[in-house]
Amino acid sequence: MKNAVVFAYSSVGCECIKVLLNRDDVKITLVYTHEDDPNEEHWFDSVYELSKQNGLKVLTSEPDYETVKAAKPDVIFSFYYRSMIDMKILDLAPLGAFNMHGSLLPKYRGRACVNWAVLNGETETGVTLHHMTKYADRGNIVNQEAVSIGENETSHDVFMKIIPAAGRVLSRSLNDILSGNAEGTPQDESKATKFGRRRPEDGLIDWSKSAREIHNLVRAVAKPFPGAFFYRDGKKVMVWKTCIKDGQLEVLEWEELN
């Protein structure tokens, strides 16, 4: 039986914790997650609630070296955890530390990877399980799986595909990880791309852009994300759904805010 300390958040975190709970050769001895941000719409599952329901020790505090050490981790996992974890903590796990990232690394390192992929008009993205190092999203790749992005799918649509894909990637990687045989494959740095955090104000529509670019922006930030918008007569107008018909942009759903 191997001990696992898990850092996790959102539905991907829940999916991967469920995979671990279904194994009889690994025990989750500690879970770290985040307190929900009151200013953020919570459309995803709660790692905190799942952990409590399954009798797991769960903390929302800043990760502490001595607390993690006391949990005696053989392996450490990060599943959509939003903060960098100190290498001193990661080094506590003799079998290694592994992160589940929401893109096909080395493409789309960084934050909001699904949103950026949709915004950039990609036709596929995916999930990657990789070794954690002191540099974010750069460790050896253990396993990954692609998911498609339809031309009218939103970031939320794609994220819903990411969730089960993450579970499958973890499931088929665990035997190697727990036996110490998950060395992985180095990433090709020549193909690496990196994107940063997105903010609500980044949804402002630039009407000088092409119909396809505007359509991609709308679906990249559509609900439950903050949305694309423009201003008309001093009022903010939200654009929630568009399509491309005969090469032209059609607005299918919009909302004028007071």
C-alpha positions as CSV (number, residue, x, y, z in Angstrom):
1,M,0.0,0.0,0.0
2,K,1.4,3.3,-1.1
3,N,0.6,6.7,0.6
4,A,-0.5,9.6,-1.6
5,V,-0.7,13.3,-0.7
6,V,-3.0,15.0,-3.1
7,F,-3.2,18.7,-4.0
8,A,-6.5,19.2,-6.0
9,Y,-9.3,21.5,-7.1
10,S,-12.3,21.5,-9.3
11,S,-14.0,18.7,-11.2
12,V,-10.7,17.3,-12.5
13,G,-9.4,17.1,-9.0
14,C,-12.6,15.2,-7.9
15,E,-12.4,12.8,-10.9
16,C,-8.8,11.9,-10.1
17,I,-9.4,11.5,-6.4
18,K,-12.2,9.1,-7.2
19,V,-9.7,7.1,-9.3
20,L,-7.3,6.9,-6.4
21,L,-10.2,5.9,-4.0
22,N,-11.1,3.0,-6.2
23,R,-7.6,1.5,-5.9
24,D,-6.7,-1.0,-3.2
25,D,-2.9,-0.3,-3.5
26,V,-2.9,3.4,-2.7
27,K,-4.1,5.4,0.3
28,I,-4.8,9.1,0.3
29,T,-3.3,10.3,3.6
30,L,-3.8,14.1,3.1
31,V,-5.6,16.4,0.7
32,Y,-4.9,20.1,0.1
33,T,-7.4,22.2,-1.8
34,H,-8.5,25.8,-2.1
35,E,-11.2,27.8,-0.4
36,D,-13.8,28.8,-3.0
37,D,-13.4,32.4,-4.2
38,P,-16.7,34.2,-3.4
39,N,-16.2,36.4,-6.5
40,E,-16.0,33.3,-8.8
41,E,-18.9,31.3,-10.2
42,H,-18.6,27.8,-8.8
43,W,-19.8,25.5,-11.6
44,F,-17.4,22.7,-10.8
45,D,-17.3,20.0,-8.2
46,S,-15.9,20.5,-4.7
47,V,-12.7,18.6,-3.7
48,Y,-13.3,19.7,-0.1
49,E,-16.8,18.1,0.0
50,L,-15.7,14.9,-1.8
51,S,-12.8,14.5,0.7
52,K,-15.1,15.0,3.7
53,Q,-17.6,12.6,2.3
54,N,-14.9,9.9,2.1
55,G,-13.3,10.6,5.5
56,L,-10.1,12.1,4.1
57,K,-8.0,14.6,6.0
58,V,-8.5,17.8,3.9
59,L,-6.9,21.2,4.5
60,T,-7.4,24.6,2.7
61,S,-4.4,26.2,4.4
62,E,-1.0,27.0,2.7
63,P,0.9,23.7,2.3
64,D,3.2,23.1,5.2
65,Y,6.3,21.0,4.9
66,E,6.0,19.3,8.3
67,T,2.3,18.5,7.8
68,V,3.0,16.9,4.5
69,K,6.0,15.0,5.9
70,A,3.8,13.6,8.7
71,A,1.5,12.2,6.0
72,K,4.4,10.1,4.8
73,P,3.8,10.4,1.1
74,D,5.2,7.8,-1.2
75,V,3.8,9.8,-4.1
76,I,2.4,13.3,-4.5
77,F,-0.2,14.3,-7.0
78,S,-1.5,17.7,-8.2
79,F,-4.8,17.7,-10.0
80,Y,-5.7,21.2,-11.1
81,Y,-4.3,22.7,-7.9
82,R,-3.9,26.4,-8.6
83,S,-0.6,27.2,-6.8
84,M,3.0,26.2,-7.3
85,I,4.2,23.7,-4.7
86,D,7.6,24.1,-3.0
87,M,10.2,21.6,-4.3
88,K,11.1,20.9,-0.7
89,I,7.6,19.4,-0.3
90,L,7.6,17.6,-3.6
91,D,11.0,16.0,-2.8
92,L,9.3,14.2,0.2
93,A,7.8,11.6,-2.2
94,P,10.3,8.9,-3.2
95,L,8.1,7.8,-6.1
96,G,7.9,11.3,-7.4
97,A,5.4,14.1,-7.8
98,F,3.0,14.3,-10.7
99,N,0.7,17.0,-12.1
100,M,-2.4,16.7,-14.3
101,H,-2.4,19.6,-16.8
102,G,-5.2,20.6,-19.1
103,S,-3.5,20.7,-22.4
104,L,-1.3,18.5,-24.7
105,L,2.1,19.6,-23.3
106,P,4.4,21.1,-24.3
107,K,1.7,23.3,-25.9
108,Y,-0.4,25.6,-23.7
109,R,1.7,25.7,-20.6
110,G,0.4,28.0,-17.9
111,R,-3.1,29.2,-17.0
112,A,-6.6,28.9,-18.6
113,C,-5.2,26.5,-21.1
114,V,-8.6,25.3,-22.4
115,N,-9.9,28.9,-22.8
116,W,-6.8,29.8,-24.7
117,A,-7.0,26.8,-27.0
118,V,-10.6,27.6,-27.9
119,L,-9.7,31.3,-28.4
120,N,-6.9,30.4,-30.7
121,G,-9.2,28.2,-32.8
122,E,-7.5,24.9,-32.0
123,T,-9.3,21.7,-33.1
124,E,-8.0,19.6,-30.3
125,T,-6.5,19.9,-26.8
126,G,-6.3,17.4,-24.0
127,V,-4.7,16.4,-20.7
128,T,-1.2,15.5,-19.7
129,L,0.1,13.8,-16.6
130,H,3.7,14.9,-16.1
131,H,6.5,15.0,-13.5
132,M,6.6,18.1,-11.4
133,T,9.8,20.1,-11.3
134,K,10.7,23.6,-10.1
135,Y,9.5,24.9,-13.5
136,A,5.8,24.8,-14.1
137,D,4.5,22.3,-16.7
138,R,8.0,21.3,-17.9
139,G,8.6,17.8,-16.4
140,N,8.7,14.5,-18.3
141,I,5.4,13.4,-19.8
142,V,4.0,10.2,-18.3
143,N,0.8,10.0,-20.3
144,Q,-1.6,12.2,-22.2
145,E,-4.9,12.0,-24.1
146,A,-6.4,14.3,-26.8
147,V,-9.9,15.6,-26.9
148,S,-11.6,17.3,-29.9
149,I,-12.8,20.9,-30.0
150,G,-15.8,21.5,-32.3
151,E,-16.1,24.7,-34.2
152,N,-19.0,25.8,-32.0
153,E,-18.0,24.3,-28.7
154,T,-17.4,26.5,-25.7
155,S,-14.6,26.2,-23.2
156,H,-17.1,24.6,-20.8
157,D,-18.0,22.0,-23.4
158,V,-14.4,21.1,-23.9
159,F,-13.7,21.1,-20.1
160,M,-16.4,18.6,-19.7
161,K,-14.5,16.3,-22.0
162,I,-11.3,17.0,-20.1
163,I,-12.7,15.6,-16.9
164,P,-13.1,12.0,-17.9
165,A,-10.0,12.1,-20.0
166,A,-8.0,13.1,-16.9
167,G,-9.4,10.1,-15.0
168,R,-8.5,7.7,-17.9
169,V,-4.9,9.1,-18.1
170,L,-4.4,8.7,-14.4
171,S,-5.9,5.2,-14.3
172,R,-3.6,3.9,-17.0
173,S,-0.5,5.5,-15.4
174,L,-0.9,4.4,-11.8
175,N,0.7,0.9,-12.1
176,D,3.9,2.4,-13.4
177,I,3.9,5.3,-10.9
178,L,3.3,3.1,-7.9
179,S,6.0,0.6,-9.0
180,G,8.5,3.4,-9.7
181,N,8.6,2.9,-13.4
182,A,7.1,6.2,-14.6
183,E,10.2,7.9,-15.8
184,G,8.3,9.5,-18.7
185,T,9.4,11.3,-21.9
186,P,11.1,14.7,-21.9
187,Q,9.1,17.5,-23.5
188,D,10.2,19.0,-26.8
189,E,11.0,22.6,-25.9
190,S,10.9,23.6,-29.6
191,K,7.2,23.0,-29.5
192,A,6.4,24.7,-26.2
193,T,3.9,27.5,-25.9
194,K,2.9,29.3,-22.7
195,F,-0.2,31.5,-21.9
196,G,-1.1,33.5,-18.8
197,R,-4.1,34.1,-16.7
198,R,-7.2,35.6,-18.3
199,R,-9.3,38.3,-16.7
200,P,-12.9,39.4,-17.3
201,E,-11.8,42.5,-19.1
202,D,-10.0,40.4,-21.7
203,G,-13.5,39.5,-23.1
204,L,-13.9,43.0,-24.8
205,I,-14.8,42.4,-28.4
206,D,-12.6,44.1,-31.1
207,W,-15.0,44.4,-34.0
208,S,-12.1,45.0,-36.4
209,K,-11.1,41.4,-36.0
210,S,-12.4,38.7,-38.3
211,A,-15.8,36.9,-37.8
212,R,-13.9,33.7,-36.9
213,E,-11.7,35.5,-34.3
214,I,-14.8,37.1,-32.6
215,H,-16.6,33.8,-32.7
216,N,-13.7,32.1,-31.0
217,L,-13.5,34.8,-28.3
218,V,-17.2,34.4,-27.6
219,R,-17.1,30.7,-27.1
220,A,-13.8,30.8,-25.2
221,V,-15.4,33.0,-22.5
222,A,-19.1,32.0,-22.7
223,K,-20.9,31.0,-19.5
224,P,-19.9,30.0,-16.9
225,F,-16.9,32.2,-17.7
226,P,-17.3,36.0,-17.6
227,G,-18.3,36.4,-21.2
228,A,-17.5,38.5,-24.3
229,F,-18.8,42.1,-24.4
230,F,-18.9,45.5,-26.0
231,Y,-20.3,48.9,-25.1
232,R,-23.3,50.5,-26.9
233,D,-24.6,53.9,-25.9
234,G,-22.8,53.7,-22.7
235,K,-24.2,50.3,-21.7
236,K,-22.4,47.0,-21.5
237,V,-23.7,44.4,-23.9
238,M,-22.8,40.7,-23.2
239,V,-22.5,38.4,-26.2
240,W,-23.1,34.8,-25.1
241,K,-23.5,32.8,-28.3
242,T,-22.5,33.3,-32.0
243,C,-22.1,31.3,-35.1
244,I,-20.5,31.7,-38.5
245,K,-22.9,31.5,-41.5
246,D,-21.8,32.1,-45.0
247,G,-18.6,33.6,-43.7
248,Q,-20.4,36.2,-41.6
249,L,-20.8,36.4,-37.8
250,E,-24.3,36.0,-36.4
251,V,-25.1,36.9,-32.8
252,L,-27.5,34.3,-31.4
253,E,-27.7,35.3,-27.8
254,W,-26.9,38.6,-26.2
255,E,-27.8,40.6,-23.1
256,E,-27.8,44.3,-22.4
257,L,-26.8,45.1,-18.8
258,N,-28.2,48.0,-16.9
